């Protein structure tokens, strides 16, 4: 398209209109000067009226688009423990999904520390189970067999005592024989009761209540240490917290990475924003949630976004007073969130022109 055929912009059209009005007002100014020479008493009023007619309609036009750019809020990914960089799974410029591995730090000796903590936790659990459980099954089985033998012996001595008691009433045996039978019965009954109490003792737990509680506390402490070691070891493999793009990497595999040092920076799709500046005369008409459209060089379609932040303070404050001329220099920063389907294609630093859409 030739230069002469291009449509005029809003500013060019406004300037052309102002020049046209000034051209039309020129005869009025000339007439006002001539009238001033011929009628001195009223020259001031007529001159002011002529100048007002010449300059009317030449106010500065309100901008219909606001200048801005795309802003990116980067996440700097690091591991909590130091170590050699084992692998760089997602080089810079790679698109990643949430949960995809970015890099990994060597796990030695943290893997050995985790194994030690898990072994201590297993030992504490075994000790607690041992205190909660009764004696060994073989010991219990032996006492149960002895108890059955004692029951049989008691039955025999009871039968013999009843027989001796019947014979003694008929005077076939002496009282001494009856006493012997009674003593044998009482002996077998006592032995049976002793075995029964011993079996009940074997069936209860080995440890006392305090010992069981102490062993349970030791198990909780060992399990907590193991969980801490496991958490640290897992954090040596860092994954993407959100969908986005790996913007840059700062270490190569084999290099030593200090604890907490960023290995890669990630630009999530949800952290790309439109940042533009609105003059103070138009900031009152904006509110969060309002829809805007942005255009950029090379963009095939407008970028749709919604305002979610309006700065509470102006970006530029005049040094002396807020005159009308200085107020025009005040701008307020406004930020908008692009729609999710367009966010991945926005590059930080890309200049945009933002317009308000119809409500």
C-alpha positions in Angstrom: 0.0 0.0 0.0 1.4 3.4 -0.9 1.9 6.1 1.8 -0.8 8.3 0.2 -3.3 5.4 0.3 -2.8 4.5 4.0 -5.7 5.5 6.3 -4.9 8.2 8.8 -4.5 7.3 12.4 -6.7 8.9 15.1 -4.0 11.4 16.1 -3.3 12.3 12.5 -7.0 12.8 11.9 -7.3 15.0 15.0 -4.3 17.1 14.0 -5.8 17.5 10.5 -9.1 18.7 11.9 -7.4 21.2 14.2 -5.4 22.6 11.2 -8.6 22.9 9.2 -10.3 24.8 12.0 -7.3 27.0 12.4 -7.3 27.7 8.6 -11.0 28.6 8.7 -10.5 30.9 11.7 -7.7 32.9 10.1 -10.0 35.5 8.4 -11.7 36.0 11.7 -8.4 36.8 13.4 -7.5 39.2 10.6 -10.9 40.9 10.8 -10.5 41.2 14.6 -7.2 42.9 14.2 -8.6 45.3 11.6 -11.6 46.0 13.9 -9.3 46.7 16.8 -7.6 49.4 14.7 -10.9 51.1 13.8 -12.7 50.6 17.2 -10.2 50.9 20.0 -12.7 50.8 23.0 -13.9 47.3 22.2 -10.7 45.8 20.8 -10.0 43.5 23.8 -13.3 41.8 23.8 -13.4 41.2 20.1 -9.8 40.0 20.0 -10.5 37.5 22.7 -13.6 36.3 20.9 -11.7 35.9 17.6 -8.9 33.9 19.2 -11.4 31.7 21.0 -13.2 31.0 17.7 -9.8 30.2 16.1 -8.7 27.8 18.7 -12.0 26.0 19.5 -12.0 22.3 18.8 -8.2 22.0 19.0 -8.1 20.3 22.4 -5.7 17.4 22.8 -7.6 14.2 21.8 -8.0 11.4 24.4 -6.0 8.3 23.5 -8.0 5.3 22.4 -5.2 2.8 22.9 -2.8 2.5 25.8 0.9 1.5 25.4 2.2 -1.5 27.2 4.1 -4.7 27.0 3.9 -8.4 28.0 5.3 -9.1 31.4 6.5 -12.5 32.7 6.8 -13.6 36.3 9.6 -16.2 36.4 9.9 -19.1 38.9 13.5 -19.9 39.9 13.8 -23.6 40.7 16.3 -24.9 43.2 17.0 -27.9 45.4 17.2 -27.6 49.2 20.4 -29.6 49.5 23.8 -29.1 47.8 25.3 -31.6 45.4 26.6 -32.3 41.9 24.1 -31.7 39.1 23.2 -35.2 38.0 21.1 -34.5 34.9 19.4 -31.6 33.2 16.2 -33.2 31.9 14.6 -30.1 30.4 17.1 -27.7 28.6 16.2 -24.0 28.2 13.5 -23.3 25.6 11.7 -26.6 26.4 8.0 -26.7 26.9 7.1 -28.7 30.0 4.0 -30.0 31.7 3.2 -29.9 35.4 5.1 -32.6 37.2 7.7 -33.1 34.4 11.3 -33.4 35.7 13.5 -30.4 35.1 16.8 -31.4 36.8 18.2 -33.8 39.4 21.0 -33.5 42.0 23.0 -36.6 42.9 21.4 -38.5 45.8 24.6 -39.7 47.6 25.0 -39.7 50.6 21.3 -38.8 51.3 20.2 -42.2 50.0 22.4 -43.9 52.6 21.0 -41.6 55.3 17.5 -42.5 54.3 18.4 -46.2 54.4 19.8 -45.8 57.9 16.7 -43.9 59.1 14.4 -46.6 57.7 16.5 -49.3 59.4 16.2 -47.6 62.7 12.5 -47.2 62.2 12.2 -50.9 61.4 14.1 -51.8 64.6 11.9 -49.6 66.7 8.8 -51.2 65.1 10.1 -54.7 65.8 10.8 -53.8 69.5 7.3 -52.4 69.9 5.7 -55.5 68.4 7.8 -57.8 70.6 6.7 -55.9 73.7 3.1 -56.0 72.6 3.1 -59.8 71.8 3.1 -62.6 74.3 5.9 -65.2 74.8 7.0 -67.5 72.1 4.4 -70.0 70.9 6.5 -73.0 71.8 6.7 -71.9 75.4 2.9 -71.5 75.5 2.4 -74.9 73.9 4.5 -76.6 76.6 2.6 -75.0 79.4 -0.7 -76.0 77.8 0.5 -79.6 77.7 1.5 -79.5 81.3 -1.9 -78.1 82.2 -3.6 -80.9 80.4 -1.5 -83.5 82.4 -2.4 -81.7 85.6 -6.1 -81.9 84.8 -5.8 -85.6 84.2 -3.8 -86.1 87.5 -6.4 -84.1 89.4 -9.2 -86.2 88.0 -7.4 -89.4 89.1 -6.7 -88.1 92.6 -10.3 -86.9 93.0 -11.6 -90.4 92.0 -9.2 -92.0 94.4 -10.2 -89.7 97.2 -13.9 -90.5 96.7 -13.1 -94.2 96.8 -11.1 -93.9 100.0 -13.8 -91.8 101.6 -16.4 -94.5 100.9 -14.2 -97.3 102.2 -13.4 -95.3 105.3 -17.1 -94.9 106.1 -17.4 -98.7 105.9 -14.3 -99.1 108.1 -12.4 -101.0 105.4 -9.5 -98.5 105.4 -7.9 -96.4 108.1 -8.4 -92.7 108.4 -4.7 -92.2 107.5 -5.3 -93.6 104.0 -8.1 -91.1 103.6 -5.9 -88.3 104.6 -3.3 -89.4 102.0 -5.9 -89.4 99.3 -7.1 -86.0 100.3 -3.6 -84.6 100.3 -2.9 -86.0 96.8 -6.1 -84.4 95.5 -5.2 -81.0 97.0 -1.7 -81.2 95.6 -2.9 -81.9 92.0 -5.5 -79.1 92.2 -2.8 -76.6 93.4 -0.4 -77.7 90.6 -3.2 -77.3 88.0 -4.0 -73.8 89.3 -0.3 -72.9 89.2 0.0 -74.0 85.5 -3.2 -72.1 84.6 -1.8 -68.9 86.1 1.5 -69.4 84.3 -0.2 -69.9 81.0 -2.2 -66.7 81.5 1.0 -64.9 82.3 2.6 -66.2 79.1 -0.3 -65.1 77.0 -0.1 -61.4 78.0 2.5 -59.0 76.5 6.1 -59.1 77.7 6.3 -55.3 78.3 4.6 -53.3 80.9 2.4 -50.4 79.8 5.1 -47.8 80.3 7.6 -49.9 78.3 5.0 -50.2 75.5 4.4 -46.4 75.4 8.1 -45.7 75.4 8.7 -48.1 72.5 5.8 -46.5 70.6 7.4 -43.0 71.1 10.7 -44.3 69.8 9.0 -45.7 66.7 7.3 -42.3 66.0 10.6 -40.5 66.3 12.4 -42.9 64.0 9.6 -42.8 61.5 9.7 -38.9 61.5 13.4 -38.9 60.9 12.9 -41.4 58.0 10.2 -39.2 56.5 12.5 -36.2 56.7 15.3 -38.0 54.9 12.9 -39.2 52.3 11.5 -35.7 51.7 15.0 -34.3 51.2 16.0 -37.1 48.8 12.9 -36.6 46.8 13.5 -32.8 46.6 16.8 -33.5 44.8 14.7 -34.2 41.7 12.9 -31.0 40.9 9.8 -31.0 38.7 7.8 -28.3 37.0 5.1 -26.9 39.3 3.0 -25.7 36.4 2.8 -25.9 32.6 5.2 -23.5 31.0 8.6 -22.9 29.3 12.1 -23.3 30.7 13.5 -19.8 30.2 17.1 -20.5 31.1 19.5 -22.8 32.9 22.4 -21.8 35.1 24.5 -25.0 35.6 25.7 -27.9 33.5 25.7 -31.6 34.5 28.7 -32.4 36.7 28.9 -29.0 38.3 28.6 -28.4 42.0 25.3 -26.7 42.9 25.0 -25.0 46.3 22.0 -25.5 48.5 19.1 -23.2 47.4 20.9 -22.1 44.2 18.6 -21.7 41.2 19.4 -24.3 38.5 16.6 -23.3 36.0 14.0 -20.5 35.6 10.5 -21.4 34.5 8.0 -19.1 32.9 4.6 -20.6 33.7 1.7 -19.9 31.3 -0.3 -18.6 34.1 2.3 -16.0 35.0 2.3 -14.1 31.7 0.5 -10.8 31.9 -0.3 -7.6 30.0 1.1 -4.5 31.6 0.0 -1.1 30.2 -0.3 2.5 31.4 -3.4 4.7 31.5 -3.5 8.5 31.9 -4.9 9.9 35.0 -7.9 11.3 33.2 -9.1 7.9 32.1 -8.1 5.7 35.1 -11.5 6.3 36.8 -13.3 4.5 34.1 -11.4 1.2 34.7 -12.2 -1.5 37.2 -11.0 -5.1 37.9 -12.7 -7.7 35.7 -13.1 -5.3 32.7 -12.2 -6.9 29.3 -9.5 -5.5 27.1 -7.9 -6.4 23.8 -4.3 -6.0 22.9 -2.5 -5.9 19.5 1.1 -6.4 18.7 3.3 -6.4 15.6 2.9 -9.8 13.9 -0.1 -10.9 16.1 -2.7 -12.6 13.9 -5.6 -11.9 16.2 -6.2 -9.6 19.2 -5.1 -10.8 22.6 -8.1 -11.0 24.9 -7.5 -10.3 28.6 -9.2 -9.1 31.7 -8.0 -6.5 34.1 -7.1 -7.8 37.6 -4.9 -5.1 39.0 -4.9 -1.3 39.0 -2.0 0.5 40.7 -3.1 2.5 43.7 -0.4 5.2 43.0 0.7 7.0 39.9 3.9 6.0 38.1 5.0 9.6 37.8 4.5 12.5 40.3 5.3 16.1 39.3 7.7 17.8 41.7 5.8 21.0 42.5 2.0 21.2 42.0 -0.7 19.3 40.2 -1.5 21.8 37.5 -3.5 20.7 34.4 -0.4 20.4 32.4 1.4 18.3 35.0 -1.6 16.1 35.6 -1.5 15.0 32.0 1.9 13.4 32.8 0.4 11.1 35.4 -0.1 7.5 34.4 -1.3 4.5 36.4 0.0 0.9 35.9 -2.7 -1.6 35.0 -2.3 -5.3 34.6 -4.5 -7.8 32.8 -4.5 -11.6 32.6 -4.7 -13.1 29.1 -7.0 -16.0 28.3 -5.4 -19.4 28.9 -5.4 -20.4 25.2 -3.4 -17.3 24.2 -1.0 -17.0 27.1 1.6 -19.6 25.9 2.3 -17.6 22.8 3.1 -14.3 24.6 6.7 -13.3 25.0 7.9 -11.1 27.8 8.9 -7.6 26.6 6.6 -7.7 23.5 5.2 -4.2 23.0 1.4 -4.1 22.8 -1.4 -1.5 22.2 -4.3 -2.1 24.6 -7.9 -1.1 23.9 -10.9 -1.4 26.1 -13.7 -3.6 24.8 -17.4 -3.0 25.0 -19.0 -4.0 28.3 
